[in-house]
């Protein structure tokens, strides 16, 4: 859930307090800080510590993490997907193989973020497009598959062996 963008942590606290219909005095008492101190925080004159933010969050009945992000104490980041979690948990592949899979997956996600218009939800038709005409058209391979994307090829480049290389191991032949 994205947090509303406001000018400062003080404005955010004031906004949350007014939404909760709590007076400045009530919040100060609940958070264990003085009225003037809380007022100074809301006006941007004081920067509260993480401990004070935690007490204010309890007084507002909101997540302290939301206040920490708003104050710039921690960064809001996108949680790992189930795919990344599964790749990292798989102990049957080597660390290098794990990293290759993660790099490829991330390149696909990056490519899709760039190509997708803002706010456009991916439909099942986009996720699984109908197969195109088979045959000798320029946009498909002989087996009817679409050619690899630029992002895919870029992600694989560091792991590709040079053409004519005799350093092929039985492990790399298996994939």
C-alpha positions as CSV (number, residue, x, y, z in Angstrom):
1,X,0.0,0.0,0.0
2,X,1.5,3.3,-1.0
3,X,1.7,6.1,1.5
4,X,0.4,9.5,0.7
5,X,3.2,11.9,-0.3
6,X,3.3,14.9,2.0
7,X,6.0,17.5,2.6
8,X,7.3,16.3,5.9
9,X,6.9,13.8,8.7
10,X,5.2,16.5,10.8
11,X,2.5,17.1,8.1
12,X,2.0,13.4,7.9
13,X,1.5,13.0,11.6
14,X,-0.9,15.9,11.7
15,X,-2.8,14.5,8.8
16,X,-3.1,11.1,10.5
17,X,-4.1,12.7,13.8
18,X,-6.9,14.7,12.1
19,X,-8.2,11.7,10.3
20,X,-8.3,9.8,13.6
21,X,-10.1,12.8,15.1
22,X,-7.5,13.0,18.0
23,X,-6.6,16.3,19.5
24,X,-2.9,17.3,19.8
25,X,-3.2,17.0,23.6
26,X,-4.7,13.5,23.4
27,X,-2.0,12.3,21.0
28,X,0.8,13.9,23.1
29,X,-0.6,12.2,26.2
30,X,-0.9,8.8,24.4
31,X,2.6,9.1,23.0
32,X,4.1,10.3,26.3
33,X,5.5,13.6,24.9
34,X,4.7,17.2,25.7
35,X,2.1,19.2,23.8
36,X,4.7,21.8,22.7
37,X,7.1,19.1,21.5
38,X,4.4,17.3,19.4
39,X,3.3,20.7,18.0
40,X,6.9,21.5,17.0
41,X,7.2,18.1,15.3
42,X,3.9,18.7,13.4
43,X,5.2,22.2,12.3
44,X,8.5,20.7,11.1
45,X,10.6,22.5,13.7
46,X,11.8,19.2,15.4
47,X,12.8,15.9,13.9
48,X,11.6,13.0,16.2
49,X,13.7,10.0,17.0
50,X,12.7,6.5,16.0
51,X,11.6,5.9,19.6
52,X,9.3,8.9,19.6
53,X,7.9,7.9,16.2
54,X,7.1,4.5,17.6
55,X,5.2,6.1,20.5
56,X,3.3,8.4,18.2
57,X,2.4,5.5,15.9
58,X,1.0,3.6,18.9
59,X,-1.0,6.7,19.9
60,X,-2.3,7.0,16.3
61,X,-3.0,3.3,16.1
62,X,-1.0,3.1,12.8
63,X,2.1,1.1,11.8
64,X,5.4,2.5,13.1
65,X,6.9,1.3,9.8
66,X,4.7,3.8,8.0
67,X,6.1,6.6,10.1
68,X,9.7,5.4,9.7
69,X,9.3,5.3,5.9
70,X,7.7,8.8,5.9
71,X,10.5,10.1,8.1
72,X,13.2,8.6,5.8
73,X,14.5,6.3,8.5
74,X,13.9,3.2,6.3
75,X,13.2,2.8,2.6
76,X,10.0,1.4,1.3
77,X,10.8,-1.5,-1.0
78,X,8.8,-3.9,-3.0
79,X,8.6,-7.3,-1.2
80,X,10.2,-10.3,-2.9
81,X,7.9,-12.2,-5.2
82,X,7.1,-15.8,-4.7
83,X,9.3,-16.7,-7.7
84,X,12.4,-15.0,-6.1
85,X,11.6,-16.7,-2.8
86,X,11.4,-20.1,-4.5
87,X,14.6,-19.6,-6.4
88,X,16.5,-18.6,-3.3
89,X,15.1,-21.6,-1.4
90,X,16.0,-24.2,-4.0
91,X,19.1,-26.0,-2.7
92,X,19.3,-28.4,-5.7
93,X,20.8,-25.7,-7.9
94,X,24.1,-23.9,-7.4
95,X,24.5,-20.4,-6.2
96,X,25.6,-19.3,-9.7
97,X,22.5,-21.0,-11.3
98,X,20.3,-19.3,-8.7
99,X,21.8,-15.9,-9.5
100,X,21.4,-16.5,-13.3
101,X,17.7,-17.3,-12.8
102,X,17.2,-14.2,-10.6
103,X,19.0,-12.0,-13.2
104,X,16.8,-13.3,-16.0
105,X,13.6,-13.0,-14.0
106,X,14.5,-9.4,-12.9
107,X,15.3,-8.5,-16.5
108,X,11.8,-9.7,-17.6
109,X,10.2,-7.7,-14.8
110,X,12.2,-4.6,-15.7
111,X,11.3,-4.9,-19.4
112,X,7.6,-5.3,-18.6
113,X,7.6,-2.3,-16.3
114,X,9.1,-0.2,-19.1
115,X,6.7,-1.5,-21.7
116,X,3.5,-1.5,-19.7
117,X,1.5,1.8,-19.6
118,X,1.0,3.2,-16.1
119,X,-1.8,1.5,-14.2
120,X,-2.5,-1.0,-17.0
121,X,-3.3,-4.4,-15.4
122,X,-2.0,-7.3,-17.3
123,X,-4.8,-9.4,-18.7
124,X,-4.7,-13.1,-19.0
125,X,-4.7,-12.7,-22.8
126,X,-1.5,-10.6,-22.5
127,X,0.0,-13.1,-20.1
128,X,-0.7,-16.0,-22.4
129,X,-1.1,-14.6,-26.0
130,X,-2.6,-16.7,-28.6
131,X,0.0,-18.4,-30.8
132,X,0.8,-16.5,-34.0
133,X,0.9,-18.0,-37.5
134,X,3.5,-20.7,-37.8
135,X,5.9,-20.8,-40.7
136,X,8.5,-18.6,-42.2
137,X,7.4,-15.2,-40.8
138,X,10.2,-12.9,-39.7
139,X,9.1,-12.6,-36.1
140,X,9.1,-16.3,-35.2
141,X,11.6,-19.1,-35.1
142,X,11.2,-22.3,-37.2
143,X,9.4,-24.0,-34.2
144,X,6.9,-21.2,-33.9
145,X,8.3,-19.6,-30.8
146,X,8.9,-15.9,-30.5
147,X,12.6,-14.9,-30.6
148,X,14.3,-14.1,-27.3
149,X,13.8,-10.5,-26.1
150,X,16.7,-8.1,-25.9
151,X,16.4,-8.1,-22.1
152,X,16.7,-11.8,-22.0
153,X,19.8,-11.9,-24.2
154,X,21.4,-9.1,-22.2
155,X,20.8,-11.0,-18.9
156,X,22.4,-14.1,-20.4
157,X,25.4,-12.4,-21.9
158,X,27.7,-12.6,-18.9
159,X,27.1,-16.4,-18.7
160,X,27.4,-17.2,-22.4
161,X,30.5,-19.1,-23.5
162,X,32.3,-17.6,-26.6
163,X,31.5,-19.3,-29.9
164,X,33.9,-22.1,-30.6
165,X,34.8,-22.5,-27.0
166,X,36.0,-26.0,-26.0
167,X,35.3,-25.3,-22.3
168,X,32.0,-27.0,-22.3
169,X,31.5,-29.1,-19.2
170,X,29.0,-31.9,-18.7
171,X,27.2,-29.7,-16.1
172,X,26.7,-26.8,-18.6
173,X,25.4,-29.2,-21.3
174,X,22.6,-30.3,-18.9
175,X,21.6,-26.6,-18.4
